[in-house]
């Protein structure tokens, strides 16, 4: 590979990681390690949640990758890290690594939607127990949490506005929970709602924001923190509207 192609390899690895939930410092570290495995000692990178700027050295052309969609698929992050380590030890060539990364970028390695909905339902049910809820409310939280996660999963395919999808999902959770209470299927309304919205809470985003701030990546940390705050506001607003309707 020439330097231009090597730059494309580093940029592609960083792009895949950033799109799938990796921390900013990890993205930069991986690109640096890949470049270093080919004898490039002083590459330059600037990573934000919406874009990557990367250059092997001062005389090379600077490359830019725009990050328009972000999700959580840590399996892809693990694969890219594994490829980086294999490049450092010489187990694979740059061409093989680039081909593999191109394949990973296009593949959907996530679990099917029904598996994720079941997992979200289980999380909601046992979150209720963790919050000192009663076992008789377990299935109310189980069903409401699954309904909310199913809603946000399908709405995200139709509307590319994260705030709106999370707001509607929280609204659905509140309505379903109030319906269960109305028919006598759920008793502790507040605990059921809190447990049911747990799959919607941006836990990884908050963790990455704090980790980036601790690592000195202030722009990325603050922007991820702002995104987490907006998500929390959307969830809170959806639930608050339901409470205002049925008070």
C-alpha positions as CSV (number, residue, x, y, z in Angstrom):
1,X,0.0,0.0,0.0
2,X,1.1,3.5,-0.7
3,X,0.6,6.3,1.8
4,X,-2.7,7.4,0.3
5,X,-4.2,3.9,0.6
6,X,-2.8,3.5,4.1
7,X,-4.5,6.7,5.1
8,X,-7.8,5.3,3.7
9,X,-7.2,2.1,5.7
10,X,-6.7,4.1,9.0
11,X,-9.7,6.4,8.3
12,X,-12.0,3.4,7.5
13,X,-11.1,1.7,10.7
14,X,-11.8,4.9,12.7
15,X,-15.0,5.5,10.9
16,X,-16.4,2.0,11.6
17,X,-15.5,2.3,15.3
18,X,-17.0,5.8,15.7
19,X,-20.2,4.8,14.0
20,X,-20.7,1.9,16.3
21,X,-20.2,3.4,19.7
22,X,-16.4,3.5,20.4
23,X,-14.9,6.2,22.5
24,X,-13.0,9.1,20.8
25,X,-9.7,8.2,22.4
26,X,-10.1,4.6,21.3
27,X,-10.7,5.6,17.7
28,X,-7.6,7.8,17.7
29,X,-5.5,5.2,19.4
30,X,-6.5,2.5,16.8
31,X,-5.7,4.7,13.8
32,X,-2.4,5.7,15.3
33,X,-1.5,2.0,16.0
34,X,-2.4,1.0,12.4
35,X,-0.3,3.8,11.0
36,X,2.6,3.0,13.4
37,X,2.6,-0.7,12.3
38,X,3.7,0.6,8.9
39,X,6.4,2.8,10.2
40,X,4.5,6.1,10.3
41,X,5.6,7.7,13.6
42,X,3.8,11.0,13.7
43,X,0.3,10.8,12.1
44,X,-2.3,13.5,12.9
45,X,-5.9,12.9,13.8
46,X,-8.8,15.0,15.0
47,X,-12.0,13.0,16.0
48,X,-15.4,14.4,16.8
49,X,-18.7,12.5,17.0
50,X,-19.6,13.8,13.5
51,X,-16.4,13.6,11.7
52,X,-12.7,12.4,11.5
53,X,-9.8,14.3,10.1
54,X,-6.7,12.3,9.5
55,X,-3.3,12.7,8.0
56,X,-0.2,10.4,8.0
57,X,2.2,13.3,8.0
58,X,2.5,17.0,7.0
59,X,3.3,16.3,3.3
60,X,0.4,13.9,2.8
61,X,-3.1,14.8,1.7
62,X,-5.4,15.2,4.7
63,X,-8.5,12.9,4.6
64,X,-11.9,13.5,6.0
65,X,-14.7,11.1,6.9
66,X,-18.2,12.4,7.8
67,X,-20.1,10.5,10.5
68,X,-23.8,10.9,9.7
69,X,-25.3,7.9,11.6
70,X,-24.3,6.5,15.0
71,X,-25.5,3.3,16.6
72,X,-24.2,0.8,19.2
73,X,-22.6,-2.3,17.9
74,X,-19.6,-3.1,20.1
75,X,-19.0,-6.3,18.2
76,X,-17.8,-4.3,15.2
77,X,-15.5,-2.3,17.5
78,X,-14.0,-5.5,18.8
79,X,-13.4,-6.8,15.3
80,X,-11.6,-3.6,14.2
81,X,-9.5,-3.7,17.4
82,X,-8.6,-7.3,16.5
83,X,-7.6,-6.3,13.0
84,X,-5.4,-3.5,14.4
85,X,-3.6,-5.9,16.6
86,X,-3.1,-8.4,13.8
87,X,-1.6,-5.6,11.6
88,X,0.8,-4.7,14.4
89,X,2.0,-8.3,14.7
90,X,2.2,-8.8,10.9
91,X,-0.5,-11.6,10.9
92,X,-2.4,-10.0,8.0
93,X,-1.4,-7.7,5.2
94,X,-2.8,-4.2,4.7
95,X,-4.8,-5.3,1.7
96,X,-6.4,-8.1,3.7
97,X,-7.2,-5.7,6.5
98,X,-8.8,-3.2,4.1
99,X,-10.9,-5.8,2.4
100,X,-12.1,-7.1,5.7
101,X,-13.0,-3.7,7.0
102,X,-15.0,-2.9,3.8
103,X,-16.9,-6.1,4.4
104,X,-17.6,-5.3,8.0
105,X,-18.7,-1.8,7.2
106,X,-21.5,-3.1,4.9
107,X,-22.6,-6.0,7.1
108,X,-25.3,-5.9,9.7
109,X,-24.0,-7.8,12.7
110,X,-26.7,-6.9,15.2
111,X,-29.1,-9.3,16.7
112,X,-32.6,-9.5,15.0
113,X,-35.1,-7.0,16.3
114,X,-37.2,-9.6,18.1
115,X,-34.1,-10.7,20.2
116,X,-33.4,-7.1,21.1
117,X,-37.1,-6.5,22.1
118,X,-37.1,-9.6,24.3
119,X,-33.8,-8.5,25.9
120,X,-35.3,-5.0,26.5
121,X,-38.4,-6.6,28.1
122,X,-36.3,-8.7,30.4
123,X,-34.2,-5.7,31.4
124,X,-37.3,-3.7,32.2
125,X,-38.8,-6.5,34.3
126,X,-35.8,-7.1,36.4
127,X,-35.1,-3.4,36.7
128,X,-38.5,-3.1,38.4
129,X,-37.3,-5.7,41.0
130,X,-34.0,-3.9,41.4
131,X,-36.0,-0.7,42.2
132,X,-37.8,-2.6,45.0
133,X,-40.9,-3.1,42.9
134,X,-43.3,-6.0,43.5
135,X,-43.1,-9.2,41.6
136,X,-46.8,-8.9,40.6
137,X,-45.8,-5.8,38.6
138,X,-43.0,-7.7,36.8
139,X,-45.0,-8.5,33.6
140,X,-46.4,-5.0,33.4
141,X,-42.8,-3.6,33.2
142,X,-41.8,-6.5,30.9
143,X,-44.5,-5.7,28.3
144,X,-44.3,-1.9,28.6
145,X,-40.5,-1.9,28.2
146,X,-40.7,-4.2,25.2
147,X,-43.4,-2.0,23.6
148,X,-41.3,1.2,24.1
149,X,-38.1,-0.4,22.6
150,X,-40.1,-1.8,19.7
151,X,-41.5,1.6,19.1
152,X,-38.1,3.4,19.1
153,X,-36.6,0.7,16.8
154,X,-39.2,1.0,14.1
155,X,-39.7,4.7,14.3
156,X,-36.0,5.3,13.9
157,X,-36.3,3.6,10.4
158,X,-39.0,6.1,9.4
159,X,-37.9,9.3,11.1
160,X,-34.2,10.3,11.2
161,X,-34.7,12.5,14.3
162,X,-33.5,10.7,17.4
163,X,-35.3,13.2,19.8
164,X,-38.7,12.5,18.2
165,X,-38.4,8.7,18.3
166,X,-37.3,8.6,21.9
167,X,-40.1,11.1,22.9
168,X,-42.7,8.9,21.2
169,X,-41.3,5.7,22.7
170,X,-41.5,7.2,26.2
171,X,-45.0,8.4,25.5
172,X,-46.0,4.8,24.5
173,X,-44.4,3.4,27.6
174,X,-46.5,5.9,29.7
175,X,-49.7,5.1,27.9
176,X,-49.2,1.3,28.1
177,X,-48.4,1.5,31.8
178,X,-51.4,3.7,32.6
179,X,-53.6,1.2,30.6
180,X,-52.2,-1.7,32.7
181,X,-53.0,0.2,35.9
182,X,-56.5,1.0,34.6
183,X,-57.3,-2.7,34.0
184,X,-55.7,-3.7,37.3
185,X,-52.7,-5.4,35.8
186,X,-50.1,-3.0,37.3
187,X,-50.2,-1.4,40.7
188,X,-47.0,0.8,41.4
189,X,-47.3,3.1,38.4
190,X,-44.1,5.1,39.0
191,X,-41.8,2.1,39.5
192,X,-43.2,0.4,36.4
193,X,-42.6,3.5,34.3
194,X,-39.0,4.0,35.6
195,X,-38.2,0.3,35.0
196,X,-39.8,0.4,31.5
197,X,-37.8,3.3,30.2
198,X,-34.4,1.8,31.3
199,X,-33.8,0.3,27.8
200,X,-34.1,3.9,26.4
201,X,-31.6,5.5,28.8
202,X,-28.4,6.4,26.9
203,X,-26.0,4.6,29.3
204,X,-23.2,4.0,26.8
205,X,-23.4,7.6,25.6
206,X,-23.1,9.0,29.1
207,X,-20.2,6.7,29.8
208,X,-18.3,7.7,26.6
209,X,-19.0,11.4,27.3
210,X,-17.4,11.1,30.8
211,X,-14.5,9.0,29.5
212,X,-13.8,11.5,26.7
213,X,-13.8,14.4,29.1
214,X,-11.4,12.6,31.4
215,X,-9.1,11.9,28.5
216,X,-9.1,15.5,27.5
217,X,-11.3,15.3,24.4
218,X,-13.5,18.2,25.5
219,X,-15.3,18.8,22.2
220,X,-16.4,15.1,21.9
221,X,-17.1,14.8,25.6
222,X,-19.4,17.9,25.7
223,X,-21.2,17.0,22.4
224,X,-21.9,13.5,23.6
225,X,-23.0,14.8,27.0
226,X,-25.4,17.3,25.2
227,X,-26.8,14.4,23.1
228,X,-27.4,12.4,26.3
229,X,-29.1,15.3,28.0
230,X,-31.4,15.7,25.0
231,X,-32.3,12.0,25.1
232,X,-33.0,12.3,28.8
233,X,-35.2,15.3,28.1
234,X,-37.1,13.5,25.4
235,X,-37.8,10.6,27.6
236,X,-38.8,12.8,30.5
237,X,-41.1,14.9,28.3
238,X,-42.9,11.9,26.9
239,X,-43.6,10.5,30.4
240,X,-44.5,14.0,31.8
241,X,-47.2,14.4,29.1
242,X,-48.8,11.1,30.0
243,X,-48.9,12.1,33.7
244,X,-50.4,15.5,32.8
245,X,-53.1,13.8,30.8
246,X,-54.1,11.3,33.5
247,X,-53.5,13.3,36.7
